[in-house]
């Protein structure tokens, strides 16, 4: 069953595009907001810096220093406490009026002090350019105004001067607050603020956490913070006299509420703009993706899925044909699928021919196997009328048909021929050569002659008529049933195994001649054996000794003889069966490489016939 897709390709691509666009938009929004904020901050910072550095405040350090020295006394603190208890700032004003002014002690601070208005002459041009400020700051009920009859300026005049100048600068530069403070041991002492009354003088404030890390009376860069529901931006600079002494700080505050609101408005507009652009780009990209990619891919997938789904055989008409003319990767994919389908159709057509041919070959091989099996004697006991001997033979081909063969037949009533042979090749050609060799040996043996003569004639016939360049190893023995005398000849075949009276098999290293079919006029030699009743002879092909296990070890002659001797004097069928089981155990999961053919004869002699 086809597994359902959880995410379509369109969803994956659109999600990826949306993520990329959103990421880029967020990055651009962040940098845009930062640039906007930096520009706004630079404007306000410049305004604050101008307010702090204006020439109108050049004399402020001297006034502030002297004024702070006067109020940083126990006397002033007592006066301030009395004024707060009585809720009468005039007490502070009277005390200040009784103290000498800095103008008296330091006449170089200003050219002269006017006896009316309470402002040094050096600031008079400032008032002329901002008349409306005089109405705001000069008529102060809590301040006493000096008259022409008063001979000496007072400390009150100093404070009035500081107060007035700060108010003028504040209005000129449009700042929220402009004030003078003194810090000692991280405690802030208020000195002057045009927005406060006389109770402000000498009041104490704890440092805000935003400024806790700075030294006393140090310069503080512009810092934005939130306090009492409002946003403020503050910066301070030290007040330094001509001698280099730091006598306090001049601070300036700017109301940042409008700026924060404007920033939020800018941010909201930017976010709305980014979301709008992102949505527009997404819609365009989705439509483009659908037209350029997903639609052609869906058509390709549908057509490719349909290919080969029907039960009918594939043909050229089943190759997909779509209206895809693009020269991009999708076009390449379409053309490659077409080419692949053409190859599949060609392959299926060729496969049909090959399958039919293989079926024909399989049928012929089965016929050849049946023919080969039918040519090998497989009825046991082979000759019930001849109790002089007992024999058994088997052949297990490595392929459907093999190149090994065995044969046994009576030449006459007293002579039995035994043959075992191994063709040099395997498969069907070897099987055909084997059948030809078997027929030749059988036919020639029945004409008479010794085994060497028979092999010589068969060899010459095979050399003259064979075009396959194949050969066969043959062991041929003719047993005289009357006395157990056996004449044998070996044409390059394995050595036979003989079992005597002791029941032990021994290898008989007989004289080998050349293989049959290898060279014309080859010479073969007979040798003679005498079998006593109970003796046995075992012949085999190299498929037994050359059998190998998964580790590549060969079965070998020693293992074969050990099994033969363990089986002892059992009958021929039991000997072949026991040896085959041991070979199979040794081979295990390894493939059978060669045909495995065996033949065993036990001679019983005349006694067997008499018993019969």
VOVEX-159943 format. One line per 3 residues: their letters; for each residue x, y, z of C-alpha. Coordinates in pm, 1 decimal. Layout:
a> X,Y,Z ~ ...
This chain:
xxx> 0.0,0.0,0.0 ~ 139.8,335.8,-101.8 ~ 232.0,554.8,193.3
xxx> 46.6,884.4,198.6 ~ 269.3,1192.3,170.8 ~ 251.1,1421.5,469.8
xxx> 389.5,1731.6,301.4 ~ 356.4,1809.0,-66.2 ~ 652.0,1953.8,-254.3
xxx> 462.2,2282.0,-297.8 ~ 416.4,2316.7,77.4 ~ 782.5,2241.9,140.2
xxx> 905.3,2491.7,-119.4 ~ 661.4,2762.4,-11.1 ~ 750.8,2709.2,352.3
xxx> 1117.7,2739.3,268.9 ~ 1060.6,3055.2,62.2 ~ 842.0,3204.5,335.0
xxx> 1109.1,3130.0,596.3 ~ 1384.2,3285.9,383.5 ~ 1178.5,3596.8,301.1
xxx> 1067.4,3634.2,661.3 ~ 1424.6,3599.1,783.3 ~ 1548.7,3858.8,535.4
xxx> 1260.4,4087.4,627.1 ~ 1334.7,4056.5,997.1 ~ 1702.8,4129.5,935.5
xxx> 1620.6,4430.9,718.4 ~ 1362.2,4547.2,971.8 ~ 1614.8,4516.0,1251.4
xxx> 1881.5,4711.3,1066.8 ~ 1627.6,4968.5,948.6 ~ 1499.8,5020.0,1301.0
xxx> 1855.1,5045.4,1431.1 ~ 1947.4,5305.0,1167.8 ~ 1629.1,5499.9,1239.7
xxx> 1691.5,5484.8,1616.1 ~ 2053.0,5590.6,1575.4 ~ 1953.8,5887.5,1361.7
xxx> 1686.0,5995.5,1609.3 ~ 1926.9,5946.1,1897.2 ~ 2193.8,6145.8,1717.6
xxx> 1952.1,6438.1,1677.5 ~ 1864.0,6436.2,2046.5 ~ 2219.9,6375.4,2150.9
xxx> 2332.6,6671.7,1946.0 ~ 2066.7,6890.0,2106.7 ~ 2168.3,6775.9,2455.2
xxx> 2534.4,6828.0,2373.8 ~ 2463.8,7180.7,2247.2 ~ 2274.9,7258.4,2566.2
xxx> 2562.9,7134.5,2780.0 ~ 2841.5,7301.0,2578.1 ~ 2681.9,7637.8,2506.5
xxx> 2890.2,7950.3,2573.4 ~ 2607.8,8088.1,2785.2 ~ 2714.3,7844.7,3060.2
xxx> 3086.7,7924.9,3063.8 ~ 3069.3,8105.4,3400.0 ~ 2849.5,7837.7,3555.4
xxx> 3132.4,7638.5,3725.4 ~ 3243.3,7941.0,3928.9 ~ 2891.6,8025.2,4040.0
xxx> 2809.3,7663.5,4115.5 ~ 3130.7,7608.1,4309.9 ~ 3086.1,7906.7,4534.9
xxx> 2716.7,7844.3,4583.1 ~ 2779.4,7479.1,4675.5 ~ 3044.0,7578.8,4930.4
xxx> 2790.6,7802.8,5100.8 ~ 2508.0,7552.7,5111.5 ~ 2722.9,7251.3,5199.3
xxx> 2726.6,7367.2,5557.0 ~ 2544.6,7275.2,5871.1 ~ 2414.7,7630.1,5888.2
xxx> 2231.6,7596.5,5556.9 ~ 2100.2,7253.8,5646.9 ~ 1950.7,7396.4,5965.7
xxx> 1795.4,7686.2,5774.7 ~ 1650.7,7447.2,5513.8 ~ 1505.9,7225.0,5784.9
xxx> 1337.5,7529.7,5945.7 ~ 1194.7,7636.0,5609.7 ~ 1057.0,7288.2,5539.8
xxx> 901.3,7268.5,5886.5 ~ 741.3,7612.5,5840.8 ~ 663.6,7542.0,5475.4
xxx> 809.4,7885.5,5400.0 ~ 1078.9,7906.1,5129.5 ~ 1132.4,8273.6,5222.9
xxx> 1341.3,8156.7,5515.9 ~ 1589.0,8009.9,5266.1 ~ 1572.7,8327.2,5054.1
xxx> 1648.3,8550.6,5356.5 ~ 1944.2,8334.3,5449.9 ~ 2077.6,8348.7,5095.2
xxx> 2029.4,8725.3,5086.6 ~ 2248.3,8756.9,5393.6 ~ 2543.4,8584.3,5229.9
xxx> 2792.7,8758.7,5001.0 ~ 2785.5,8688.1,4627.6 ~ 3056.5,8539.8,4414.9
xxx> 3060.3,8872.3,4232.0 ~ 3199.2,9033.6,4542.7 ~ 3472.2,8779.8,4595.9
xxx> 3551.8,8722.9,4226.3 ~ 3487.3,9045.6,4033.2 ~ 3643.3,8905.0,3717.4
xxx> 3347.9,8675.5,3669.5 ~ 3139.6,8964.3,3522.0 ~ 3195.3,9328.1,3436.6
xxx> 2933.4,9452.1,3682.3 ~ 2622.2,9349.6,3858.4 ~ 2303.6,9548.8,3783.1
xxx> 2113.7,9668.2,4085.8 ~ 1786.4,9556.2,3936.7 ~ 1683.9,9231.0,3772.0
xxx> 1939.8,9015.2,3951.3 ~ 2131.4,8922.6,3633.4 ~ 2492.5,9007.7,3541.5
xxx> 2539.2,9242.2,3246.9 ~ 2712.5,8974.1,3040.2 ~ 2378.6,8794.3,3007.2
xxx> 2176.4,9102.1,2913.2 ~ 2200.4,9035.6,2535.3 ~ 2052.4,8694.5,2599.4
xxx> 1746.6,8851.5,2751.5 ~ 1713.7,9097.3,2466.5 ~ 1684.4,8810.0,2218.1
xxx> 1431.9,8621.5,2433.7 ~ 1208.7,8880.3,2596.2 ~ 937.6,8630.1,2664.4
xxx> 1174.6,8439.2,2892.2 ~ 1193.3,8739.0,3120.8 ~ 824.6,8707.3,3176.2
xxx> 865.9,8339.5,3260.0 ~ 1168.5,8343.8,3485.8 ~ 1228.7,8698.2,3621.2
xxx> 908.1,8779.4,3814.4 ~ 946.9,8512.5,4085.1 ~ 752.8,8588.0,4402.2
xxx> 983.7,8372.9,4610.2 ~ 1288.9,8574.2,4503.0 ~ 1369.4,8914.4,4631.7
xxx> 1478.7,9168.7,4375.9 ~ 1771.5,9389.9,4457.5 ~ 1712.3,9761.5,4463.7
xxx> 1949.3,10036.7,4369.2 ~ 2003.0,10121.9,4732.9 ~ 2140.8,9778.5,4820.9
xxx> 2515.2,9801.7,4819.0 ~ 2632.4,9440.5,4795.9 ~ 2502.2,9151.4,4578.6
xxx> 2402.2,8847.3,4776.2 ~ 2424.8,8471.0,4743.4 ~ 2065.0,8500.0,4646.0
xxx> 2179.4,8683.1,4335.3 ~ 2414.8,8394.7,4250.9 ~ 2134.9,8143.8,4269.8
xxx> 1905.6,8375.6,4073.5 ~ 2173.0,8396.8,3805.2 ~ 2218.2,8018.9,3787.6
xxx> 1844.6,7970.0,3789.0 ~ 1782.8,8221.8,3513.4 ~ 2063.0,8107.4,3284.1
xxx> 1957.6,7743.5,3314.3 ~ 1597.9,7835.9,3230.2 ~ 1704.4,8037.8,2927.1
xxx> 1925.6,7757.8,2790.0 ~ 1652.9,7503.2,2856.0 ~ 1401.4,7695.5,2648.7
xxx> 1645.7,7772.7,2368.2 ~ 1742.5,7407.5,2318.0 ~ 1400.1,7260.9,2397.1
xxx> 1512.4,7020.0,2666.1 ~ 1292.9,6884.0,2942.0 ~ 1521.9,6968.7,3234.0
xxx> 1856.5,7138.3,3288.7 ~ 1999.7,7116.9,3637.7 ~ 2312.9,7135.9,3852.4
xxx> 2403.4,6865.1,4102.5 ~ 2693.8,6759.4,4318.8 ~ 2780.5,6395.6,4390.1
xxx> 2968.1,6261.9,4683.8 ~ 3003.1,5897.3,4781.0 ~ 2742.6,5809.6,4515.5
xxx> 2491.6,6040.3,4683.3 ~ 2341.2,6317.7,4469.7 ~ 2290.9,6665.8,4617.6
xxx> 2061.7,6890.9,4416.5 ~ 2179.9,7247.0,4361.4 ~ 1970.4,7423.9,4097.5
xxx> 1679.2,7346.1,3865.7 ~ 1464.4,7618.0,3700.8 ~ 1161.6,7389.2,3736.2
xxx> 1191.8,7359.8,4114.0 ~ 1148.9,7599.3,4410.9 ~ 1395.0,7686.7,4689.1
xxx> 1316.7,7365.7,4877.5 ~ 1503.7,7185.4,4595.4 ~ 1834.3,7335.5,4709.0
xxx> 2033.0,7077.4,4905.3 ~ 1780.0,6797.1,4860.0 ~ 1927.9,6446.9,4834.0
xxx> 1852.3,6178.3,4573.2 ~ 1965.1,5820.7,4537.5 ~ 2132.9,5733.8,4213.1
xxx> 1924.1,5556.6,3955.4 ~ 2038.2,5204.2,3872.4 ~ 2117.9,5316.4,3516.6
xxx> 2394.1,5545.1,3654.9 ~ 2515.0,5335.8,3947.3 ~ 2832.4,5229.8,3770.7
xxx> 2974.5,5581.5,3718.0 ~ 3214.0,5769.7,3948.2 ~ 3109.0,6080.9,4136.9
xxx> 3068.1,6387.9,3913.4 ~ 3178.6,6182.1,3610.6 ~ 3066.4,6239.7,3255.0
xxx> 2765.2,6024.6,3168.1 ~ 2684.3,5955.2,2804.3 ~ 2325.5,5987.7,2678.7
xxx> 2120.5,5713.8,2845.4 ~ 1752.6,5633.3,2794.6 ~ 1551.3,5490.2,3084.3
xxx> 1197.4,5456.5,3214.2 ~ 1090.9,5632.3,3533.2 ~ 750.8,5707.9,3681.5
xxx> 570.5,5607.8,3364.0 ~ 782.6,5831.4,3141.1 ~ 1073.3,5775.1,2910.5
xxx> 1368.7,6011.7,2963.1 ~ 1711.4,6052.8,2808.7 ~ 1981.6,6191.4,3035.5
xxx> 2339.9,6301.7,2995.8 ~ 2575.0,6479.9,3234.3 ~ 2906.7,6662.0,3208.3
xxx> 3139.5,6764.8,3487.0 ~ 3159.4,7132.8,3583.4 ~ 3529.2,7213.3,3586.9
xxx> 3678.8,7542.2,3705.5 ~ 3978.2,7712.6,3549.9 ~ 4199.7,7545.2,3805.4
xxx> 4075.5,7202.2,3694.7 ~ 3860.7,7126.2,3996.2 ~ 3538.0,6934.7,3940.8
xxx> 3269.3,7121.5,4131.6 ~ 2960.8,6928.7,4023.6 ~ 2773.9,6812.7,3719.7
xxx> 2545.3,6976.3,3471.1 ~ 2268.1,6741.0,3370.4 ~ 2013.0,6758.0,3094.5
xxx> 1695.7,6553.4,3043.9 ~ 1493.4,6516.2,2729.0 ~ 1141.1,6381.3,2721.7
xxx> 1155.0,6062.0,2514.5 ~ 787.0,5970.2,2532.8 ~ 716.6,6113.6,2190.9
xxx> 1030.0,5949.3,2057.4 ~ 929.0,5608.0,2195.2 ~ 579.4,5650.6,2054.2
xxx> 728.0,5750.8,1720.0 ~ 964.8,5453.9,1727.9 ~ 680.1,5216.2,1803.4
xxx> 478.7,5373.7,1524.8 ~ 774.0,5333.4,1290.0 ~ 820.4,4974.5,1404.9
xxx> 451.4,4892.6,1360.1 ~ 447.5,5049.5,1016.1 ~ 764.8,4863.7,924.3
xxx> 624.1,4533.8,1046.8 ~ 302.6,4592.8,853.2 ~ 504.6,4684.1,545.7
xxx> 728.3,4379.0,582.4 ~ 431.8,4147.5,630.8 ~ 260.3,4301.4,329.0
xxx> 571.7,4263.9,114.2 ~ 622.2,3908.7,245.2 ~ 261.8,3816.0,164.3
xxx> 289.2,3970.9,-182.6 ~ 616.7,3793.9,-255.0 ~ 472.2,3468.5,-123.0
xxx> 168.8,3492.5,-348.1 ~ 385.6,3574.6,-650.6 ~ 632.9,3297.4,-565.4
xxx> 352.3,3045.3,-512.2 ~ 196.8,3128.8,-846.2 ~ 535.9,3121.4,-1017.9
xxx> 632.4,2798.2,-840.6 ~ 303.2,2641.1,-936.6 ~ 340.0,2741.8,-1301.5
xxx> 710.5,2672.7,-1338.5 ~ 767.1,2374.2,-1111.7 ~ 485.8,2205.3,-922.8
xxx> 236.5,2175.8,-1208.6 ~ 491.4,2023.3,-1452.3 ~ 622.6,1798.9,-1174.8
xxx> 271.2,1679.1,-1088.5 ~ 206.8,1602.4,-1453.8 ~ 537.4,1418.6,-1472.5
xxx> 462.2,1221.8,-1156.4 ~ 111.7,1131.7,-1277.0 ~ 233.8,1022.5,-1619.0
xxx> 533.4,834.1,-1473.5 ~ 308.0,655.5,-1221.3 ~ 69.0,548.6,-1495.3
xxx> 354.5,402.0,-1697.4 ~ 357.8,25.7,-1656.7 ~ 53.5,16.2,-1428.8
xxx> -160.8,-167.9,-1680.4 ~ -128.4,-542.6,-1712.0 ~ -73.2,-522.9,-2085.1
xxx> 277.0,-541.2,-2222.2 ~ 458.1,-208.8,-2255.4 ~ 499.5,-56.5,-2599.2
xxx> 621.8,267.3,-2757.3 ~ 277.3,425.2,-2725.0 ~ 302.2,402.5,-2344.5
xxx> 596.9,645.5,-2331.3 ~ 476.6,970.7,-2172.0 ~ 421.4,1275.8,-2391.2
xxx> 370.7,1613.2,-2217.4 ~ 381.0,1977.0,-2323.5 ~ 708.0,2056.5,-2148.8
xxx> 951.2,2255.8,-2360.4 ~ 1156.8,2426.5,-2090.2 ~ 1534.3,2397.9,-2096.4
xxx> 1569.1,2390.0,-1718.9 ~ 1607.3,2093.8,-1481.7 ~ 1239.0,1999.3,-1519.1
xxx> 1280.3,1978.8,-1894.9 ~ 1592.0,1767.2,-1844.9 ~ 1398.6,1541.9,-1606.0
xxx> 1112.4,1504.8,-1855.9 ~ 1347.4,1409.1,-2136.0 ~ 1540.0,1172.7,-1910.9
xxx> 1216.2,999.7,-1803.2 ~ 1121.7,961.9,-2168.7 ~ 1462.5,815.4,-2245.6
xxx> 1439.4,583.5,-1944.9 ~ 1094.2,465.1,-2050.1 ~ 1220.1,397.1,-2402.8
xxx> 1500.0,188.0,-2254.3 ~ 1251.1,4.9,-2033.5 ~ 1026.6,-71.3,-2331.8
xxx> 1326.1,-194.1,-2531.2 ~ 1443.0,-395.8,-2232.5 ~ 1100.0,-552.7,-2181.7
xxx> 1082.9,-646.7,-2548.4 ~ 1430.5,-797.1,-2532.7 ~ 1341.5,-964.9,-2204.8
xxx> 1040.0,-1126.8,-2363.6 ~ 1261.6,-1268.3,-2639.0 ~ 1526.4,-1374.2,-2388.8
xxx> 1265.8,-1534.2,-2163.4 ~ 1125.1,-1728.0,-2453.4 ~ 1474.0,-1834.1,-2555.1
xxx> 1559.6,-1932.5,-2199.4 ~ 1241.1,-2132.6,-2176.4 ~ 1334.7,-2310.9,-2495.3
xxx> 1686.1,-2376.0,-2364.2 ~ 1543.9,-2493.1,-2029.5 ~ 1318.5,-2735.6,-2212.3
xxx> 1608.8,-2863.7,-2416.0 ~ 1822.9,-2896.1,-2103.5 ~ 1551.7,-3092.4,-1929.4
xxx> 1532.1,-3317.8,-2231.3 ~ 1910.6,-3354.7,-2229.2 ~ 1903.3,-3433.1,-1855.5
xxx> 1636.5,-3695.3,-1906.1 ~ 1829.1,-3836.3,-2200.3 ~ 2153.9,-3847.0,-2001.5
xxx> 1985.7,-4011.6,-1703.5 ~ 1818.9,-4261.5,-1929.7 ~ 2157.6,-4357.7,-2073.6
xxx> 2306.3,-4436.7,-1731.4 ~ 2213.7,-4776.3,-1587.7 ~ 2013.6,-4713.9,-1271.3
xxx> 1850.7,-5053.3,-1198.5 ~ 1990.8,-5227.6,-891.5 ~ 2062.7,-5504.4,-846.5
xxx> 2188.6,-5471.2,-1199.1 ~ 2209.5,-5839.8,-1295.3 ~ 2001.6,-6054.9,-1061.0
xxx> 2100.0,-6365.4,-1252.6 ~ 2469.2,-6313.0,-1164.1 ~ 2526.6,-6347.6,-790.5
xxx> 2902.9,-6357.3,-850.0 ~ 2916.7,-5985.3,-782.2 ~ 2724.8,-5692.8,-631.2
xxx> 2765.7,-5336.4,-755.9 ~ 2620.6,-4990.9,-711.8 ~ 2680.9,-4658.5,-890.2
xxx> 2563.0,-4296.3,-864.0 ~ 2614.7,-3968.4,-1044.5 ~ 2528.6,-3616.5,-909.5
xxx> 2588.5,-3349.1,-1173.4 ~ 2703.7,-2998.1,-1071.5 ~ 2463.4,-2854.9,-1329.7
xxx> 2141.9,-2979.6,-1484.2 ~ 2348.2,-3209.7,-1702.0 ~ 2696.8,-3328.8,-1628.1
xxx> 3011.3,-3447.1,-1798.6 ~ 3075.9,-3751.7,-1578.1 ~ 2938.1,-4093.2,-1654.8
xxx> 2962.2,-4448.7,-1538.7 ~ 2863.1,-4770.5,-1714.5 ~ 2859.3,-5142.5,-1653.3
xxx> 2749.7,-5414.0,-1894.4 ~ 2806.1,-5782.6,-1971.8 ~ 3026.3,-5845.1,-2271.3
xxx> 2924.3,-6211.0,-2247.6 ~ 2799.3,-6437.2,-1974.6 ~ 3141.2,-6455.0,-1809.9
xxx> 3280.0,-6105.6,-1854.7 ~ 3157.1,-5780.5,-1695.9 ~ 3280.6,-5438.8,-1814.8
xxx> 3307.3,-5146.4,-1566.6 ~ 3353.8,-4788.5,-1690.1 ~ 3386.4,-4454.3,-1512.7
xxx> 3479.2,-4136.9,-1697.4 ~ 3506.4,-3757.9,-1659.7 ~ 3472.1,-3516.3,-1954.4
xxx> 3695.5,-3209.0,-1945.3 ~ 3402.6,-2962.8,-1965.7 ~ 3060.5,-2926.3,-1803.0
xxx> 2708.0,-2852.0,-1911.2 ~ 2532.1,-2951.8,-2229.2 ~ 2841.3,-2979.4,-2456.8
xxx> 3008.5,-3209.4,-2204.1 ~ 2690.8,-3415.8,-2173.1 ~ 2675.9,-3464.2,-2549.1
xxx> 3044.0,-3557.1,-2561.2 ~ 2987.9,-3792.5,-2266.3 ~ 2702.7,-3973.0,-2441.3
xxx> 2911.2,-4012.3,-2753.9 ~ 3207.2,-4146.9,-2555.2 ~ 2983.0,-4385.8,-2362.0
xxx> 2831.4,-4525.6,-2678.9 ~ 3173.7,-4566.4,-2842.4 ~ 3321.7,-4747.9,-2540.6
xxx> 3018.3,-4973.5,-2502.7 ~ 3006.4,-5054.4,-2872.5 ~ 3382.2,-5114.6,-2900.0
xxx> 3401.5,-5327.3,-2580.9 ~ 3138.9,-5565.9,-2708.7 ~ 3347.7,-5625.7,-3019.5
xxx> 3614.7,-5780.7,-2797.6 ~ 3970.8,-5698.7,-2701.7 ~ 4155.2,-5580.7,-2394.6
xxx> 4077.3,-5249.0,-2220.5 ~ 4392.5,-5091.2,-2369.3 ~ 4286.5,-5189.5,-2721.1
xxx> 3935.2,-5059.6,-2662.0 ~ 4059.6,-4723.4,-2532.5 ~ 4306.0,-4688.3,-2817.9
xxx> 4035.0,-4738.2,-3082.0 ~ 3792.9,-4502.0,-2903.6 ~ 4067.5,-4238.8,-2868.7
xxx> 4154.3,-4242.7,-3239.2 ~ 3789.0,-4224.9,-3336.5 ~ 3732.2,-3928.7,-3100.1
xxx> 4040.0,-3741.8,-3223.1 ~ 3941.1,-3781.4,-3588.2 ~ 3574.8,-3683.1,-3552.4
xxx> 3558.1,-3435.8,-3261.8 ~ 3562.9,-3058.6,-3335.1 ~ 3506.9,-2951.5,-2975.2
xxx> 3864.3,-3001.3,-2850.6 ~ 3720.8,-3178.7,-2548.2 ~ 3868.1,-3492.6,-2394.2
xxx> 3766.0,-3748.5,-2134.6 ~ 3949.8,-3939.6,-1863.1 ~ 3845.3,-4307.2,-1851.7
xxx> 3905.3,-4603.7,-1626.8 ~ 3797.0,-4931.8,-1788.1 ~ 3803.4,-5277.0,-1629.0
xxx> 3683.8,-5615.2,-1758.8 ~ 3613.6,-5872.6,-1486.0 ~ 3613.9,-6245.5,-1549.3
xxx> 3329.7,-6361.5,-1332.6 ~ 3461.5,-6713.7,-1318.2 ~ 3788.3,-6653.6,-1136.8
xxx> 3789.2,-6284.0,-1034.7 ~ 4066.5,-6193.1,-1275.2 ~ 4027.9,-5833.4,-1395.3
xxx> 4216.9,-5662.2,-1675.3 ~ 4217.0,-5281.7,-1650.4 ~ 4344.4,-4971.8,-1831.8
xxx> 4356.1,-4610.9,-1713.1 ~ 4333.5,-4311.6,-1952.8 ~ 4433.2,-4029.0,-1717.4
xxx> 4165.2,-4103.1,-1458.4 ~ 4177.9,-4112.2,-1075.2 ~ 4348.4,-4407.5,-906.1
xxx> 4103.3,-4682.2,-801.7 ~ 4065.0,-4800.7,-440.9 ~ 4090.1,-5178.8,-363.0
xxx> 3958.5,-5359.2,-55.3 ~ 4124.0,-5690.8,26.0 ~ 4066.5,-5963.4,283.2
xxx> 4152.1,-5724.8,572.1 ~ 3858.1,-5501.2,478.3 ~ 4086.0,-5196.4,430.9
xxx> 4079.8,-4985.2,115.9 ~ 4414.8,-4908.6,-45.9 ~ 4484.9,-4682.3,-337.5
xxx> 4609.4,-4863.7,-646.1 ~ 4845.8,-4640.9,-834.5 ~ 4808.7,-4795.5,-1175.7
xxx> 4981.6,-4690.1,-1495.4 ~ 4811.4,-4396.9,-1663.5 ~ 4774.9,-4346.6,-2031.0
xxx> 4685.6,-4018.3,-2204.3 ~ 4329.4,-3888.3,-2192.9 ~ 4087.0,-4010.4,-2457.9
xxx> 4035.5,-3750.3,-2731.0 ~ 4353.6,-3562.4,-2643.4 ~ 4599.8,-3703.5,-2896.9
xxx> 4564.3,-3954.8,-3176.0 ~ 4753.6,-4287.0,-3154.7 ~ 4800.7,-4256.5,-2780.2
xxx> 4934.7,-4572.4,-2615.1 ~ 4741.5,-4738.8,-2331.5 ~ 4862.8,-5030.0,-2116.2
xxx> 4667.3,-5310.3,-1956.4 ~ 4727.8,-5428.8,-1602.0 ~ 4575.2,-5722.8,-1421.6
xxx> 4404.6,-5760.1,-1084.4 ~ 4275.3,-6071.9,-910.0 ~ 3974.2,-6029.0,-685.1
xxx> 3903.9,-6287.5,-420.9 ~ 3554.1,-6337.7,-284.9 ~ 3477.9,-6044.2,-51.7
xxx> 3720.9,-5809.1,-226.5 ~ 3588.2,-5481.3,-365.5 ~ 3697.1,-5211.2,-603.0
xxx> 3587.2,-4846.1,-576.2 ~ 3631.7,-4597.6,-862.1 ~ 3527.0,-4231.2,-866.6
xxx> 3573.1,-3897.1,-1042.5 ~ 3763.1,-3595.1,-907.7 ~ 3432.0,-3439.7,-800.3
xxx> 3474.5,-3642.9,-478.2 ~ 3828.5,-3545.7,-380.5 ~ 3805.4,-3190.1,-516.8
xxx> 3486.6,-3103.9,-324.7 ~ 3558.4,-2796.8,-107.2 ~ 3398.0,-2636.8,198.2
xxx> 3321.7,-2263.4,253.1 ~ 3678.1,-2212.8,382.9 ~ 3820.9,-2341.1,51.9
xxx> 3957.8,-2672.4,185.9 ~ 3947.7,-2977.4,-43.0 ~ 3792.7,-3306.0,68.7
xxx> 4097.9,-3498.1,-50.3 ~ 4199.3,-3863.9,-82.2 ~ 4283.1,-3904.9,287.3
xxx> 3933.6,-3810.2,405.3 ~ 3783.4,-4032.6,135.8 ~ 3991.3,-4337.7,239.0
xxx> 3914.9,-4276.3,607.6 ~ 3541.9,-4286.6,537.6 ~ 3576.6,-4591.5,311.8
xxx> 3765.0,-4777.4,584.4 ~ 3513.5,-4669.4,848.4 ~ 3240.2,-4818.3,634.5
xxx> 3456.5,-5135.0,613.0 ~ 3293.0,-5440.1,453.4 ~ 2952.4,-5291.5,398.6
xxx> 2785.0,-5357.7,65.1 ~ 2850.0,-5122.0,-231.5 ~ 2525.7,-4925.3,-192.2
xxx> 2597.1,-4850.9,175.3 ~ 2953.3,-4750.3,92.2 ~ 2843.9,-4498.1,-174.5
xxx> 2560.7,-4364.7,42.2 ~ 2786.3,-4318.3,347.2 ~ 3060.3,-4148.8,145.4
xxx> 2810.1,-3909.8,-21.5 ~ 2670.3,-3804.1,317.6 ~ 3018.0,-3729.8,449.0
xxx> 3104.2,-3523.6,139.0 ~ 2779.9,-3325.0,179.1 ~ 2859.3,-3262.2,546.7
xxx> 3206.6,-3138.7,455.5 ~ 3086.8,-2911.9,175.2 ~ 2814.4,-2753.6,388.1
xxx> 2679.2,-2431.8,229.8 ~ 2943.4,-2418.7,-44.0 ~ 2827.9,-2467.8,-401.6
xxx> 2898.5,-2798.0,-576.2 ~ 3172.5,-2721.2,-823.9 ~ 3209.8,-3049.7,-1012.2
xxx> 3010.6,-3360.8,-1096.7 ~ 3031.5,-3628.4,-828.7 ~ 3030.7,-3983.0,-968.8
xxx> 3111.8,-4313.2,-789.4 ~ 3099.7,-4685.3,-866.5 ~ 3170.6,-4976.9,-630.9
xxx> 3181.1,-5352.6,-705.1 ~ 3215.9,-5636.3,-455.5 ~ 3325.3,-5973.4,-601.1
xxx> 3154.2,-6276.2,-443.6 ~ 3295.2,-6547.1,-670.5 ~ 3156.9,-6887.6,-753.4
xxx> 3047.7,-6938.7,-397.3 ~ 2793.4,-6670.5,-448.3 ~ 2664.5,-6844.5,-756.7
xxx> 2649.7,-7183.6,-584.3 ~ 2457.3,-7031.0,-294.4 ~ 2216.7,-6890.7,-541.3
